[in-house]
Amino acid sequence: MAVDAAKKAGEIIRFGFYETKHVEHKGQVDLVTETDKKCEEIIFNFLKLHYPDHKLFTAIRGKGAFLNGKPIKASSQNELVKSLLATEVGTKRDKSTVDATTNKINSLLFKVRSLRMSGSCALNLCGIACGRLDLFYEHGFGGPWDVAAGAVIASEAGGVVFDPSGSDFDITSQRVAASNPLLKDAFIEALQQSE
């Protein structure tokens, strides 16, 4: 069913590609066309109709993050040992990668309260955004599409998104970490010690 909504949105994009466009500015350089609005409407209406109980996280850069229209914010936890950590094994399953991943997790388990694996990089970042999770990192996810929306949602909710090494987050690197600002330094230190 979701494929049908995507196909309908694709038809609108295809038919609207060569048309003269009415363009609005969302910001200084951020543009939105009638085609964007039509696609968003089709997909949102589809989800509301077929999955009325689903919860869609949303965010707009500079305007905050929301869960079902209500503002959300990252946790205020400031102790690593009381923090809930999320991670994923990643997409590679060769022995050396799995061993390195599980050794890292094993090391971190002694420093946090508990561990979660949701199976979704995007949902883990949303977990940081709404305070359900305190810490998250992952190496080797699929690509920028797995983190782009979640990174904006987490940041807009007051979380921090960064590279697990502590450097700035690079959306093309297939490495991400996130937490609230109070835990960032301690989390980076724990990640470095687990190498």
C-alpha positions in Angstrom: 0.0 0.0 0.0 2.8 2.4 0.8 4.2 1.7 -2.6 1.0 2.9 -4.2 1.3 6.3 -2.3 4.9 6.5 -3.5 3.9 5.8 -7.1 1.2 8.5 -7.0 3.7 11.0 -5.7 6.1 9.9 -8.4 3.5 10.6 -11.1 3.0 14.1 -9.7 6.7 14.7 -9.8 7.0 13.4 -13.3 4.0 15.5 -14.7 5.2 18.6 -12.8 8.8 18.4 -13.9 8.5 20.5 -17.0 5.6 22.7 -15.9 6.1 26.3 -14.8 6.3 26.2 -11.1 4.9 28.4 -8.4 7.8 28.6 -5.9 7.6 29.7 -2.2 10.5 30.4 0.1 10.6 28.4 3.3 13.8 30.2 4.2 16.5 32.3 2.6 17.5 29.5 0.2 15.0 26.7 1.0 12.3 26.4 -1.7 9.0 24.6 -1.8 6.9 24.0 -5.0 3.3 23.1 -5.5 4.6 19.6 -6.5 6.3 19.2 -3.1 3.1 20.1 -1.3 1.0 17.7 -3.5 3.4 14.8 -2.8 3.5 15.5 0.9 -0.3 15.7 1.0 -0.7 12.3 -0.8 1.7 10.5 1.4 0.4 12.0 4.7 -3.2 11.4 3.8 -2.4 7.8 2.8 -0.7 7.2 6.1 -3.5 8.8 8.1 -6.1 6.8 6.2 -4.4 3.4 6.4 -2.5 3.7 9.7 -4.4 6.1 11.9 -2.6 5.1 15.0 0.9 5.5 13.5 3.1 8.2 15.2 5.1 10.3 12.7 8.0 12.3 14.1 8.4 15.7 12.3 10.8 18.6 12.4 11.6 21.8 10.5 15.1 23.3 10.8 14.9 26.2 13.2 11.3 25.5 14.3 11.6 22.5 16.6 10.8 18.8 16.6 7.4 17.2 17.2 5.7 13.9 17.9 2.1 13.9 16.6 2.2 17.7 16.6 3.4 18.1 20.2 6.9 19.5 20.9 9.6 17.0 22.0 13.0 17.4 23.6 16.1 15.4 24.4 16.6 14.0 27.8 18.3 15.9 30.7 20.2 12.8 31.9 23.7 13.8 32.9 25.2 10.5 34.2 26.5 7.9 31.7 25.8 5.1 34.2 22.1 6.0 34.3 21.8 6.4 30.5 20.0 4.2 28.0 22.2 3.4 25.0 21.0 2.4 21.5 23.1 0.9 18.7 22.8 -1.4 15.7 25.2 -4.1 14.4 25.3 -2.4 10.9 24.9 -3.9 7.5 28.1 -5.9 7.2 28.1 -9.4 8.7 31.6 -10.6 8.1 33.3 -12.1 11.2 35.8 -9.3 11.8 33.1 -6.6 11.6 30.7 -8.5 13.9 33.5 -9.2 16.4 34.6 -5.5 16.5 30.9 -4.4 16.9 30.1 -6.8 19.7 33.4 -6.1 21.5 32.6 -2.4 21.4 29.0 -3.1 22.7 30.4 -5.3 25.4 32.8 -2.6 26.6 30.1 0.0 26.7 27.7 -2.2 28.6 29.8 -1.7 31.7 29.4 2.1 31.5 25.6 2.5 30.9 22.3 1.4 32.4 21.0 -0.7 29.5 21.1 -1.3 25.7 18.4 -1.1 23.0 18.4 -2.1 19.3 15.3 -1.0 17.4 16.6 -2.0 14.0 16.3 1.6 12.6 18.9 4.3 12.6 16.2 6.9 12.0 14.1 5.7 14.9 17.1 5.6 17.3 17.7 9.3 16.4 14.1 10.0 17.1 14.5 8.2 20.4 17.2 10.7 21.3 14.9 13.5 20.2 12.0 12.6 22.5 14.2 11.5 25.5 13.4 7.8 25.3 17.1 7.2 24.6 20.1 9.0 26.0 22.9 7.8 23.8 23.1 6.4 20.3 25.8 5.4 17.8 26.1 3.3 14.7 28.7 2.4 12.2 28.0 1.1 8.7 24.3 2.0 8.1 23.0 2.1 4.5 23.5 5.7 3.6 22.5 9.4 4.1 18.8 8.5 3.7 19.0 6.5 6.9 20.1 9.5 9.0 19.1 12.7 7.3 15.6 13.1 8.8 16.5 11.7 12.2 19.6 14.0 12.5 17.4 17.1 12.0 14.7 15.8 14.4 17.3 15.0 17.1 19.0 18.4 16.7 15.8 20.4 16.7 14.8 18.6 19.9 17.9 19.9 21.6 20.1 16.8 21.0 23.5 16.8 19.5 24.5 14.7 16.5 28.2 14.1 15.9 30.7 11.6 14.6 31.5 8.8 17.1 35.1 10.1 17.1 33.9 13.4 18.5 34.4 15.3 15.2 31.5 17.0 13.3 28.8 14.8 11.9 29.4 14.0 8.2 26.2 12.7 6.5 28.2 10.7 3.9 30.5 8.9 6.4 28.1 6.0 7.5 29.0 6.9 11.1 26.8 8.7 13.6 26.5 9.3 17.3 23.9 11.4 19.2 23.1 12.3 22.8 21.9 15.2 24.8 24.5 18.0 25.3 25.1 17.0 28.9 26.4 13.5 28.0 28.3 14.3 24.8 31.8 14.5 26.2 31.5 11.5 28.5 30.0 9.5 25.7 32.8 10.4 23.2 35.3 9.3 25.8 33.5 6.0 26.4 33.4 5.4 22.6 37.1 6.1 22.3 38.0 3.8 25.1 35.9 1.0 23.5 38.0 1.0 20.3 
